[in-house]
Every structure is written in C-alpha cells, then in structure tokens.
C-alpha cells in the first residue's frame, strides 16, 4: 500500500520504460535490456518490475525467438493509476490523516475522515485520466534531464 501521491523509484522506472515501449508503436516487442538502456534503468531491477507489470496485465511477456515484452493494451488505455497500482499497490483507504497509527472508517471517523476520503477519490480519478500515451509524448521529465 502507498500513501496518497507517494510513489517510489519502482513506479518511476516503470513509467520511463513503459513510455519507451509505447513510443516503439503498437505491437512492438522489446527486450528488457533494450528498454533498460533507453530508460537509463538497471536491467535486473527493470526485469523484476516487468514481472509485476505482467502479473497486473499491463504487459505481455514473449518467449522464444522474438522474446521481450509488449504492451497488453493501447497506451491510451493504460493509466498512470494502473501503473502506480501495479508497482506500489492501491492507495491506502483507511489510514487516518490525523494519526497514521489509527485506521479510520465510517463507523469511527475522525474529524478529517470525510475530507480525506474525498481527496483520495479525487486523486484516483485524476490519476486515472493521465494515460501512458500522454506520458510518452507530452514533455516527459526524464527527457528534460538528458538535455541538461
């Protein structure tokens, strides 16, 4: 589980590599080694990440002569929230905003419970609107780092 908008390096690397894969075009099968070089990520770590992405149905693994990974859906049908959930797990639903040691629910809500639930729902809604297609094409931050 992750806290609201608290993603880790695994999600960052997954996003970079999936964006590279998306730019290759529909049906492209690419090895993890190629994606790791293109995304500037460790091959071993990226392979572990892609196993998780495969388990969550975001990529297909191809074995045999043409081995590698391909996207399981069109990039416009894969959201940032899909990637985040695959890498980090679902956004926590019951953690209390006022005291992380306590679980809030509708039976025993804290003063901020309703507002926090609304914020989580809004965040999930907005993150589900950001697509891999947009991530791959609209000013990717890692491209800015390469330019400097």
C-alpha positions, 0 to 999 in steps of 0.5 A: 500500500502507498500513501496518497501521491507517494510513489517510489523509484519502482513506479518511476522506472516503470513509467520511463520504460513503459513510455519507451515501449509505447513510443516503439508503436503498437505491437512492438516487442522489446527486450528488457535490456533494450528498454533498460538502456533507453530508460537509463534503468538497471536491467535486473531491477527493470526485469523484476518490475516487468514481472509485476507489470505482467502479473497486473496485465499491463504487459505481455511477456514473449518467449522464444525467438522474438522474446521481450515484452509488449504492451497488453493494451493501447497506451491510451488505455493504460493509466498512470493509476494502473501503473502506480497500482501495479508497482506500489499497490492501491492507495491506502483507504483507511489510514487516518490523516490525523494519526497514521497509527489509527485506521479510520472508517465510517463507523469511527471517523475522525474529524478529517475522515470525510475530507480525506476520503474525498481527496483520495477519490479525487486523486484516483480519478485524476490519476486515472485520466493521465494515460501512458500515451500522454506520458510518452509524448507530452514533455516527459521529465526524464527527457528534460534531464538528458538535455541538461 
